[in-house]
Amino acid sequence: MSALRRKFGGDYQVVNTSRSMTFSAPVKRKRQRFVEKNGRCNVQHGNLGGETSRYLSDLFTTLVDLKWRWNLLIFILTYTVAWLVMASMWWVIAYIRGDLSNGGHDPSYTPCVANVYNFPSAFLFFIETEATIGYGSRYITEKCPEGIILFLFQSLLGSIVDAFLIGCMFIKMSQPKKRAETLMFSQDAVISQRDGKLCLMFRVGNLRNSHMVSAQIRCKLIKSRQTPEGEFLPLDQCELDVGFGTGADQLFLVSPLTICHEINTKSPFFDLSQRSLMNEQFEIVVILEGIVETTGMTCQARTSYTEDEVLWGHRFLPVMSLEEGFFRVDYSQFHNTFEVPTPPYSVKEQEEKSSLSSPNPIPMAPTLPSPVLGNRVVRRERLLSADHAEHPEGQASRLPSKLQRMSSTKEEHLWRALKTGTALPGGKASSTGDLSLSIQRFRSSSIPAVKQGQPEEQVKLLSLDLDAEEGDLVKHRQQAAINTIATPAPVQFPLVGNRPEDNLPPKLRKMNADR
């Protein structure tokens, strides 16, 4: 005990799960099991009606499935009846031919079977013939054709009876059911954490040195439930994953192994907590299958765990120890467990608490545009994606240095012309068509433009017909464009006069003079 405390720490308690001990916990009323602890299925078939004839159609399997006492009775009765019937047939032949009255008194008389005078002698002749003993005093003569025919029939019938009954007894004796007696399951299953995850665990072991080839384990949850349609399913079977996807269900059963079922969202125990375990009613059926190495026959061992045999917050004691040159298995600790700190909440409750306490919001999946909303969803995504758009300076920095200077100079000239209304170098008036769409919309209500032939009329840029959501998108892009455009250095243009108005084209100077 002290060695275990040094190995596992002082805060644990060894629990002996032997059924001979008494516990202080209140004992529940023992309910009916679907599968017994020894693997026997607690199911009886009744009211078969006319279906009982199906058992006779497969007589060999029916005899093998019978209990040993019935097999021995059938074996003895079959041979006894066969011997008596065949001995009676030999006695009838001797009686019809008159061998019983004349054979023992007249030496010149040739009987059908020599030295057969009564029924006991006929019975002994049949036993000697059937067992091929042949003492030599009783034999068939050539003057008895009916005896020769009966002898052939006896040989055929004896071979059939021997093959049937001896084969049945051999199959029953060589059944691998008794091999399952040396496969052990822990008396209780435990629920505790392993690798940070809540798991249901139990232990299996092999007492023999011969291995189980291709050993595989499966688990079934037997629990009654009601469907949403109102149908009641008694003893509904649900599969428990014990590593089918990872190959953990394929066992190398040389030493005791702990089988683990991870409780996650796909597990039927997803909402099982320590408190709800006391009110649940279920049964876990464990099936271990493998090929017996010595005989090559398939063996299956079964057991089950009810809700009373599932211990919350326990873990199995280790049974392996390293000795000099070999590993030793201590089966005295095979069923023992000890308590470990385990949250009393279900996995579902733990996930809900972790999601509420998490500071990071849950990422939302992108929504596809529906035919009812049209392009509104796409516009909303555009508006959200504008916040994450790259800065224009970062895009411009990817260009060569010469193109960067040309692009920055052009943008500075366009922005200055747009802001002051002056002409660009080269004698051309500024046009908002050279700017981006967001700047055009920003300046559409403030840039006075003059149509040719109508100097007095002010022309405004037509805005696109957008809905309310796209209008918000335009405002967002306008603000982003204004913030990203850096204030350029003042460009020195050659002045013609002392005033800035003298540098304007003639048409604009005339408009200013008229105003």
C-alpha positions as CSV (number, residue, x, y, z in Angstrom):
1,M,0.0,0.0,0.0
2,S,2.8,2.4,0.8
3,A,4.5,1.6,-2.5
4,L,1.2,2.5,-4.3
5,R,0.9,5.8,-2.4
6,R,4.5,6.7,-3.3
7,K,3.7,5.9,-6.9
8,F,0.3,7.6,-7.3
9,G,0.4,10.1,-4.6
10,G,-1.3,10.4,-1.2
11,D,-4.8,11.7,-2.4
12,Y,-6.3,8.4,-3.5
13,Q,-8.3,5.6,-2.0
14,V,-8.2,2.0,-3.2
15,V,-11.6,0.5,-3.8
16,N,-12.0,-3.3,-3.8
17,T,-14.9,-4.1,-6.1
18,S,-15.2,-7.7,-5.0
19,R,-18.8,-8.7,-4.5
20,S,-18.1,-10.4,-1.2
21,M,-17.5,-7.0,0.5
22,T,-20.4,-4.9,1.8
23,F,-20.7,-1.2,1.0
24,S,-22.3,1.6,2.9
25,A,-24.1,2.9,-0.2
26,P,-27.8,2.0,-0.5
27,V,-28.3,-1.2,-2.4
28,K,-30.7,-0.8,-5.3
29,R,-33.2,-3.5,-6.3
30,K,-31.6,-5.9,-8.7
31,R,-33.1,-5.5,-12.1
32,Q,-33.3,-7.9,-14.9
33,R,-30.2,-8.1,-17.1
34,F,-30.1,-8.6,-20.9
35,V,-26.7,-10.4,-20.8
36,E,-25.4,-12.0,-17.6
37,K,-21.9,-11.4,-16.3
38,N,-20.9,-14.8,-17.5
39,G,-22.0,-13.9,-21.1
40,R,-25.3,-15.9,-21.1
41,C,-28.1,-14.1,-22.9
42,N,-31.1,-13.9,-20.7
43,V,-33.7,-14.4,-23.5
44,Q,-36.2,-17.2,-23.9
45,H,-38.2,-17.9,-27.0
46,G,-41.9,-18.9,-26.5
47,N,-45.1,-19.4,-28.5
48,L,-43.3,-20.7,-31.5
49,G,-46.3,-22.6,-32.7
50,G,-45.6,-24.5,-35.9
51,E,-42.1,-23.2,-36.1
52,T,-40.7,-25.9,-33.9
53,S,-40.3,-28.1,-37.0
54,R,-37.4,-25.9,-38.0
55,Y,-35.3,-27.4,-35.2
56,L,-35.6,-30.8,-36.8
57,S,-34.5,-29.6,-40.2
58,D,-31.1,-28.8,-38.6
59,L,-30.9,-31.8,-36.3
60,F,-27.1,-31.8,-36.0
61,T,-27.0,-28.2,-34.7
62,T,-30.0,-28.9,-32.4
63,L,-28.1,-31.8,-30.8
64,V,-24.9,-29.8,-30.4
65,D,-26.8,-27.0,-28.7
66,L,-28.4,-29.3,-26.2
67,K,-27.1,-29.6,-22.7
68,W,-24.6,-32.4,-21.8
69,R,-27.1,-34.5,-19.9
70,W,-29.5,-34.7,-22.9
71,N,-26.6,-35.4,-25.3
72,L,-25.5,-38.3,-23.2
73,L,-29.0,-39.7,-22.9
74,I,-29.5,-39.5,-26.7
75,F,-26.1,-41.1,-27.3
76,I,-26.8,-44.1,-25.0
77,L,-30.4,-44.6,-26.2
78,T,-29.5,-44.4,-29.9
79,Y,-26.8,-47.1,-29.6
80,T,-29.0,-49.3,-27.3
81,V,-32.0,-49.1,-29.6
82,A,-29.9,-49.8,-32.7
83,W,-28.2,-52.8,-31.2
84,L,-31.5,-54.3,-30.0
85,V,-33.2,-53.7,-33.3
86,M,-30.4,-55.3,-35.3
87,A,-30.1,-58.2,-32.9
88,S,-33.8,-58.8,-33.2
89,M,-33.5,-58.9,-37.0
90,W,-30.8,-61.6,-36.8
91,W,-32.9,-63.6,-34.3
92,V,-36.0,-63.3,-36.7
93,I,-33.9,-64.7,-39.6
94,A,-32.7,-67.6,-37.4
95,Y,-36.3,-68.3,-36.2
96,I,-37.8,-68.3,-39.7
97,R,-35.1,-70.6,-41.0
98,G,-35.5,-73.0,-38.1
99,D,-31.9,-72.5,-36.8
100,L,-33.1,-72.1,-33.2
101,S,-34.5,-75.7,-33.1
102,N,-32.3,-77.6,-35.5
103,G,-28.9,-75.9,-35.4
104,G,-27.9,-77.3,-32.0
105,H,-28.9,-81.0,-32.5
106,D,-28.2,-81.9,-36.2
107,P,-24.5,-81.6,-37.1
108,S,-25.3,-82.0,-40.8
109,Y,-27.6,-79.0,-40.8
110,T,-26.2,-75.7,-42.1
111,P,-27.7,-72.7,-40.3
112,C,-27.7,-69.1,-41.5
113,V,-25.4,-68.0,-38.7
114,A,-23.4,-70.6,-37.0
115,N,-23.8,-71.0,-33.2
116,V,-26.8,-68.7,-33.0
117,Y,-29.4,-70.7,-30.9
118,N,-31.4,-67.9,-29.1
119,F,-31.7,-64.1,-28.7
120,P,-28.6,-63.6,-26.5
121,S,-26.4,-65.4,-29.0
122,A,-27.9,-63.3,-31.8
123,F,-27.2,-60.2,-29.8
124,L,-23.6,-61.2,-29.2
125,F,-23.2,-61.9,-33.0
126,F,-24.4,-58.4,-33.8
127,I,-22.0,-56.8,-31.2
128,E,-19.1,-58.8,-32.6
129,T,-19.9,-57.8,-36.1
130,E,-20.5,-54.2,-35.3
131,A,-17.4,-53.8,-33.2
132,T,-15.3,-55.9,-35.6
133,I,-14.2,-58.2,-32.7
134,G,-14.7,-61.5,-34.5
135,Y,-14.2,-64.2,-32.0
136,G,-14.5,-66.9,-34.7
137,S,-17.3,-69.0,-33.2
138,R,-20.2,-67.1,-34.9
139,Y,-20.2,-66.4,-38.6
140,I,-22.5,-66.2,-41.6
141,T,-22.7,-69.2,-44.0
142,E,-22.9,-69.0,-47.7
143,K,-26.4,-70.7,-47.7
144,C,-28.1,-67.6,-46.2
145,P,-28.6,-64.8,-48.8
146,E,-31.0,-62.9,-46.5
147,G,-28.3,-62.8,-43.8
148,I,-25.7,-61.4,-46.3
149,I,-28.2,-58.6,-47.2
150,L,-28.8,-57.8,-43.6
151,F,-25.1,-57.8,-42.9
152,L,-24.6,-55.1,-45.6
153,F,-27.4,-53.0,-44.2
154,Q,-26.0,-53.3,-40.7
155,S,-22.6,-52.1,-41.8
156,L,-24.0,-49.0,-43.6
157,L,-26.4,-48.2,-40.7
158,G,-23.6,-48.6,-38.1
159,S,-21.3,-46.3,-40.0
160,I,-24.0,-43.6,-40.2
161,V,-24.9,-43.8,-36.5
162,D,-21.2,-43.7,-35.5
163,A,-20.5,-40.7,-37.7
164,F,-23.5,-38.8,-36.5
165,L,-23.3,-39.4,-32.8
166,I,-19.5,-39.4,-32.4
167,G,-19.2,-36.3,-34.6
168,C,-21.8,-34.6,-32.5
169,M,-20.0,-35.4,-29.3
170,F,-16.7,-34.3,-30.7
171,I,-18.0,-30.9,-31.9
172,K,-19.6,-30.4,-28.5
173,M,-16.5,-31.2,-26.6
174,S,-14.3,-29.1,-28.9
175,Q,-16.5,-26.0,-28.7
176,P,-14.5,-22.8,-27.9
177,K,-17.1,-21.8,-25.3
178,K,-14.9,-23.1,-22.5
179,R,-12.0,-21.0,-23.9
180,A,-14.0,-18.0,-23.0
181,E,-13.8,-19.0,-19.3
182,T,-10.1,-18.0,-19.3
183,L,-10.9,-14.5,-20.7
184,M,-11.5,-12.1,-17.9
185,F,-13.5,-8.8,-17.8
186,S,-13.3,-6.4,-14.9
187,Q,-16.3,-6.5,-12.6
188,D,-16.9,-2.7,-12.9
189,A,-16.5,0.0,-15.5
190,V,-15.1,3.4,-14.6
191,I,-15.5,6.9,-15.9
192,S,-12.6,9.3,-15.5
193,Q,-10.4,11.6,-17.5
194,R,-7.7,10.4,-19.8
195,D,-5.6,12.8,-21.9
196,G,-7.9,15.6,-20.9
197,K,-11.0,13.9,-22.1
198,L,-13.8,12.1,-20.2
199,C,-13.7,8.4,-21.0
200,L,-15.6,5.2,-20.1
201,M,-13.1,2.4,-19.4
202,F,-13.1,-1.3,-18.5
203,R,-10.4,-3.9,-18.4
204,V,-9.9,-7.3,-20.2
205,G,-7.3,-10.0,-19.7
206,N,-6.3,-13.4,-21.0
207,L,-5.3,-16.0,-18.4
208,R,-3.7,-18.5,-20.9
209,N,-0.3,-18.2,-22.4
210,S,-1.8,-19.1,-25.8
211,H,-2.8,-16.0,-27.7
212,M,-6.1,-14.9,-29.2
213,V,-5.4,-14.3,-32.9
214,S,-7.1,-11.3,-34.5
215,A,-8.8,-10.3,-31.2
216,Q,-11.4,-7.6,-31.7
217,I,-13.7,-6.0,-29.2
218,R,-17.1,-4.3,-29.6
219,C,-19.5,-2.6,-27.3
220,K,-23.3,-2.2,-27.4
221,L,-25.5,0.1,-25.4
222,I,-28.8,-1.5,-24.5
223,K,-31.3,1.2,-23.5
224,S,-35.0,1.7,-24.1
225,R,-36.0,4.9,-25.7
226,Q,-38.9,6.6,-27.4
227,T,-38.7,8.2,-30.9
228,P,-40.0,11.7,-31.7
229,E,-42.9,10.0,-33.5
230,G,-44.0,8.3,-30.3
231,E,-42.7,4.8,-31.0
232,F,-41.3,3.0,-28.0
233,L,-38.2,0.9,-28.7
234,P,-37.5,-1.6,-25.9
235,L,-33.9,-2.6,-25.5
236,D,-32.7,-0.5,-28.4
237,Q,-29.1,-1.2,-29.3
238,C,-26.6,1.5,-30.0
239,E,-22.9,1.1,-30.9
240,L,-20.2,2.5,-28.6
241,D,-17.0,3.5,-30.4
242,V,-14.0,1.9,-28.8
243,G,-11.5,2.9,-31.5
244,F,-13.0,1.5,-34.7
245,G,-11.7,4.4,-36.7
246,T,-8.2,4.3,-35.2
247,G,-7.7,0.6,-35.0
248,A,-7.7,0.5,-31.2
249,D,-10.4,-2.2,-31.2
250,Q,-7.9,-4.7,-32.6
251,L,-6.2,-6.1,-29.5
252,F,-2.9,-7.7,-28.9
253,L,-4.1,-9.5,-25.8
254,V,-0.9,-10.7,-24.2
255,S,-1.4,-8.7,-20.9
256,P,-4.5,-7.0,-19.4
257,L,-5.6,-4.1,-21.5
258,T,-7.9,-1.1,-20.6
259,I,-10.5,-0.5,-23.2
260,C,-11.4,3.2,-23.6
261,H,-14.6,4.8,-25.0
262,E,-14.2,8.6,-25.4
263,I,-17.3,10.5,-24.4
264,N,-17.8,13.3,-27.1
265,T,-20.6,14.8,-29.1
266,K,-21.1,11.5,-31.0
267,S,-21.3,9.4,-27.8
268,P,-24.7,8.4,-26.3
269,F,-23.2,9.5,-22.9
270,F,-22.6,13.1,-24.1
271,D,-25.1,14.5,-21.5
272,L,-24.3,12.0,-18.8
273,S,-23.2,13.5,-15.5
274,Q,-22.5,12.0,-12.1
275,R,-25.9,13.0,-10.8
276,S,-27.8,11.7,-13.9
277,L,-25.9,8.4,-13.7
278,M,-27.8,7.6,-10.5
279,N,-31.2,7.9,-12.4
280,E,-30.3,6.2,-15.7
281,Q,-31.1,2.7,-16.7
282,F,-28.9,1.1,-19.3
283,E,-26.7,-1.9,-20.0
284,I,-23.3,-2.0,-21.8
285,V,-22.7,-5.3,-23.5
286,V,-19.0,-6.1,-24.3
287,I,-18.2,-8.7,-27.0
288,L,-14.7,-10.0,-27.4
289,E,-14.0,-12.1,-30.5
290,G,-10.9,-13.9,-31.6
291,I,-9.4,-17.1,-33.1
292,V,-8.1,-19.7,-30.6
293,E,-4.4,-20.2,-31.5
294,T,-4.4,-23.9,-30.6
295,T,-7.5,-25.1,-32.4
296,G,-8.1,-22.3,-35.0
297,M,-11.8,-22.0,-34.0
298,T,-13.5,-18.6,-33.4
299,C,-14.2,-17.8,-29.8
300,Q,-16.5,-15.2,-28.4
301,A,-16.6,-13.9,-24.8
302,R,-19.3,-11.6,-23.5
303,T,-20.2,-9.7,-20.4
304,S,-22.2,-6.6,-19.5
305,Y,-22.2,-3.6,-17.2
306,T,-25.3,-2.0,-15.8
307,E,-25.6,1.6,-14.5
308,D,-24.8,0.3,-11.0
309,E,-21.5,-1.1,-12.1
310,V,-20.2,2.1,-13.6
311,L,-18.0,4.0,-11.1
312,W,-17.7,7.7,-11.6
313,G,-14.3,9.2,-10.8
314,H,-12.4,5.9,-10.5
315,R,-9.4,4.4,-12.3
316,F,-8.0,0.9,-12.4
317,L,-4.9,-0.1,-10.4
318,P,-1.9,-1.1,-12.4
319,V,-1.2,-4.9,-12.6
320,M,2.0,-5.0,-14.6
321,S,5.4,-5.0,-12.9
322,L,8.9,-5.5,-14.3
323,E,10.8,-8.5,-12.8
324,E,14.2,-9.9,-13.7
325,G,13.9,-10.8,-17.4
326,F,10.1,-10.8,-17.7
327,F,7.0,-8.9,-17.0
328,R,4.7,-10.0,-14.2
329,V,0.9,-9.6,-14.1
330,D,-0.8,-9.5,-10.7
331,Y,-4.3,-10.6,-11.2
332,S,-5.2,-10.0,-7.6
333,Q,-5.5,-6.2,-8.5
334,F,-7.3,-6.9,-11.7
335,H,-10.7,-5.7,-10.5
336,N,-9.5,-3.0,-8.0
337,T,-9.9,0.7,-8.6
338,F,-9.0,3.9,-6.9
339,E,-10.6,7.3,-6.8
340,V,-9.2,10.2,-8.9
341,P,-10.4,13.9,-9.2
342,T,-13.0,14.0,-11.9
343,P,-15.5,16.8,-12.8
344,P,-19.0,15.7,-11.9
345,Y,-20.4,17.5,-15.0
346,S,-21.2,16.0,-18.3
347,V,-19.2,16.8,-21.4
348,K,-22.1,18.8,-22.8
349,E,-22.2,21.0,-19.6
350,Q,-18.4,21.4,-19.8
351,E,-18.5,22.6,-23.4
352,E,-21.3,25.0,-22.6
353,K,-19.3,26.5,-19.7
354,S,-16.1,26.8,-21.8
355,S,-18.0,28.5,-24.6
356,L,-19.5,31.1,-22.2
357,S,-16.2,31.8,-20.5
358,S,-14.2,32.0,-23.7
359,P,-13.1,35.6,-24.6
360,N,-12.9,34.9,-28.3
361,P,-16.2,35.0,-30.2
362,I,-17.2,32.0,-32.1
363,P,-16.4,32.5,-35.8
364,M,-19.5,32.6,-38.0
365,A,-19.7,30.6,-41.1
366,P,-20.0,32.6,-44.4
367,T,-23.6,32.8,-45.6
368,L,-24.5,32.2,-49.2
369,P,-26.8,34.6,-51.0
370,S,-30.3,33.4,-51.0
371,P,-32.8,33.9,-53.9
372,V,-35.1,35.8,-51.6
373,L,-32.6,38.5,-50.4
374,G,-31.0,38.8,-53.8
375,N,-27.7,40.7,-53.8
376,R,-28.2,42.3,-50.3
377,V,-26.1,39.6,-48.7
378,V,-23.3,40.1,-51.2
379,R,-23.4,43.9,-50.6
380,R,-23.2,43.3,-46.9
381,E,-20.2,41.1,-47.3
382,R,-18.6,43.8,-49.4
383,L,-19.2,46.3,-46.7
384,L,-17.6,43.9,-44.1
385,S,-14.7,43.2,-46.4
386,A,-14.0,46.9,-46.8
387,D,-12.6,47.0,-43.2
388,H,-10.0,44.4,-44.1
389,A,-9.0,46.0,-47.5
390,E,-5.3,46.5,-48.0
391,H,-3.9,50.0,-47.6
392,P,-3.2,51.6,-51.0
393,E,0.3,52.6,-49.9
394,G,1.1,48.9,-49.3
395,Q,-0.1,48.0,-52.8
396,A,1.9,50.9,-54.3
397,S,5.0,49.7,-52.5
398,R,5.0,46.5,-54.5
399,L,5.6,48.5,-57.7
400,P,9.1,49.5,-59.0
401,S,10.5,52.7,-57.8
402,K,10.0,54.5,-61.2
403,L,6.3,53.5,-61.4
404,Q,5.8,54.5,-57.8
405,R,7.1,58.0,-58.6
406,M,4.9,58.3,-61.7
407,S,1.8,57.0,-59.9
408,S,2.3,59.3,-56.9
409,T,2.9,62.4,-59.1
410,K,-0.2,61.6,-61.1
411,E,-2.3,61.2,-58.0
412,E,-1.0,64.4,-56.5
413,H,-1.8,66.4,-59.7
414,L,-5.3,65.0,-59.9
415,W,-6.1,65.6,-56.3
416,R,-4.7,69.2,-56.4
417,A,-6.7,69.9,-59.6
418,L,-9.8,68.4,-58.1
419,K,-9.4,70.5,-54.9
420,T,-8.5,73.8,-56.5
421,G,-10.3,73.5,-59.8
422,T,-7.1,74.4,-61.8
423,A,-5.9,72.9,-65.0
424,L,-3.3,70.2,-65.2
425,P,0.1,70.9,-66.7
426,G,-0.2,70.6,-70.4
427,G,-3.2,72.9,-70.8
428,K,-5.8,70.2,-70.2
429,A,-8.6,70.7,-67.8
430,S,-8.9,68.2,-64.9
431,S,-11.5,65.5,-65.3
432,T,-13.0,63.3,-62.6
433,G,-12.9,60.4,-64.9
434,D,-9.2,60.0,-64.1
435,L,-9.9,59.4,-60.5
436,S,-11.3,56.4,-58.8
437,L,-15.0,55.8,-58.4
438,S,-15.1,56.6,-54.7
439,I,-13.4,60.0,-55.2
440,Q,-15.7,60.8,-58.1
441,R,-18.7,60.2,-55.8
442,F,-17.1,62.3,-53.1
443,R,-16.6,65.2,-55.4
444,S,-19.7,64.9,-57.5
445,S,-21.7,67.4,-55.5
446,S,-18.9,70.0,-55.1
447,I,-17.1,70.1,-58.5
448,P,-18.6,72.7,-60.8
449,A,-18.3,71.5,-64.4
450,V,-19.3,73.5,-67.5
451,K,-20.9,72.0,-70.6
452,Q,-19.7,73.2,-74.0
453,G,-21.9,75.9,-75.3
454,Q,-23.6,76.6,-71.9
455,P,-21.1,78.6,-69.8
456,E,-23.7,79.7,-67.2
457,E,-25.0,76.1,-66.4
458,Q,-23.4,74.0,-63.7
459,V,-23.3,70.3,-64.3
460,K,-23.2,67.7,-61.6
461,L,-22.2,64.1,-61.9
462,L,-25.0,61.7,-61.8
463,S,-24.9,59.3,-58.9
464,L,-25.7,55.6,-59.3
465,D,-29.1,54.2,-58.2
466,L,-28.1,52.3,-55.1
467,D,-30.2,51.1,-52.2
468,A,-29.6,52.0,-48.6
469,E,-27.1,49.3,-48.0
470,E,-24.9,50.2,-51.0
471,G,-25.1,53.9,-49.9
472,D,-23.5,52.9,-46.6
473,L,-20.9,51.0,-48.5
474,V,-20.1,54.1,-50.7
475,K,-19.7,56.3,-47.6
476,H,-17.5,53.7,-46.0
477,R,-15.3,53.6,-49.1
478,Q,-15.2,57.4,-49.4
479,Q,-14.0,57.7,-45.8
480,A,-11.4,55.0,-46.4
481,A,-10.2,56.7,-49.6
482,I,-9.9,60.1,-47.9
483,N,-8.0,58.6,-45.0
484,T,-5.6,56.6,-47.1
485,I,-4.6,59.3,-49.5
486,A,-1.7,61.2,-47.9
487,T,-1.4,64.9,-48.2
488,P,1.0,65.5,-51.1
489,A,3.8,68.0,-51.0
490,P,2.9,71.2,-52.8
491,V,3.8,71.2,-56.4
492,Q,5.3,74.4,-57.8
493,F,3.6,75.3,-61.1
494,P,5.0,78.2,-63.2
495,L,2.9,81.3,-62.5
496,V,1.9,83.5,-65.4
497,G,0.7,86.4,-63.2
498,N,0.7,87.4,-59.6
499,R,-2.7,85.9,-58.8
500,P,-3.6,82.3,-59.0
501,E,-6.6,83.1,-61.2
502,D,-4.2,84.2,-63.9
503,N,-3.1,80.6,-64.4
504,L,-6.6,79.4,-65.2
505,P,-7.8,78.6,-68.7
506,P,-9.6,81.4,-70.5
507,K,-13.0,79.8,-70.1
508,L,-12.7,79.5,-66.3
509,R,-11.3,83.1,-66.0
510,K,-14.4,84.3,-67.9
511,M,-16.7,82.4,-65.6
512,N,-15.0,83.9,-62.5
513,A,-15.3,87.3,-64.0
514,D,-19.0,86.9,-64.7
515,R,-19.6,85.6,-61.2
